[in-house]
């Protein structure tokens, strides 16, 4: 009875979630590890396969596609684990590049009858397959009972079909049709999990193989020669053309980098007064921890990520990113940097500055073990405010990253809130007449920070800066440029901030 209860519970969970929502080898650019090393991981693969070309493929490369031209795709499951009785998943696409063809998402004619090879399964206990905002979802329960018992046998099985039409983008198409875990849903309903159900357990496939549609255009770009061949200011794997052509490794979904963006080459920050540490996260992130070893060399100070540093003896700080489900992700962290010195202070980067002081931010510049270097531990939502570091996304196979830390190599800039002229921690109508009187020289500023007066961040403090706060406060205009909350202005201009706002506490 207990086993039957667990079986029913597993199916009810999958059915309710779905109702509410209404082999490649690792290392290829479209293949990623989804579940690794845990008891819920099973060695199966979900795959997007395009069927429009002469041969089915997950990476469809064509010279060109006309606007509106259709590309057909099929979702396949490479089954290794016996006893799979159901599954659910989401699939997302770049809506600026592709449209889902109306009524094209269907399981009809795809799932073969496990009991009668060569025939299509005409009924299932539960089937959902429908388009949603940004993609589509599907959930199938083959069998709720033990007689007859429908399971997916070993091998490759088609389980859904969909069609895509090319949109006008103004540039060569290079886009991804990707599996989505808890990202796409019917509005007002929970997002759909990627799940393979082997009763009584809901399990996860080890591997996902996304689909890539790419227009080759017939041209070639030199990559790996250390030269900016197309003179766009980017060299080799920092050039989107090289990444687009498959000459560079794919974006890591979870990773740490030095500098403002993901890059393949080491960062040379010698001569700079500060250095960014950036993050890539496939979903929103609740926090992270990291250690960085800083070693003096003949060329400068070498920075490298390390799990060998400890704030206290025997208590190492691991390289970890915590995803929005509070699960630990082990990030790629092989990037290195060269700087003119070690950090004298570390402050929150632009992506997390607005979460202070409700977050948890701990820095150790003199770790007990593994140094010299530093460690950082961070939780975005220590006060229950619902804060999370936003997910990063791939932009035509570029690898954008978000700045989480700023390492100061000489001095720490002062902190302020843009537009908060009186320093009381609130942006309101009181600040506008005060701003005008200060910039017209009628009274001195309450604290020495010209940057706080520059509400449009154009590098000048003048009477035009009275307008953005009024638009924001009374006409639903855009919020002021960062730092919108207490933070640091990284804009390169002639304005300075020699004194922190009284409302901005020191970093800690």
Secondary structure, DSSP 8 states (H G I E B T S, - for coil): -HHHHHHHHHHHHHHHHHHHT----TTSTTEEE-S-SSTTEEEEEEEEEE-SSSS-BSEEEES---TT-EEEEEEEEEE-STTB-EEEEEEEE-TTTEEE-TT--B-TTTSB-TTSTTSB----SEEEEEEETTEEEEEEES-SSSSS---B-SEEEEEEEEEEEE---SS--EEEEEEESS---STTS-----EEEETTEEEEEEEEE-EEEEE-TT-----SSSS-TT-SS--GGGSHHHHHTT-S----SSEEEESSS--SS-EEETT-SEEEEEEE-SS-EEEEEEEEEEEE-SSSEEEEE-S--EEETTEE---EEEETTS-EE--B---EEEESS--SEEEE-TTTGGGTTSSEEEEESS-SBS-SEEEEEEETTTTSS---B----EETTEE--EEEEEEESS-----B-TT-TT-SS--STHHHHHHHHHHTTSS--SSSBGGGG-TT-SS--STTHHHHHHHHHHS-----SS-SSSB-----SS--B-S--TT-----
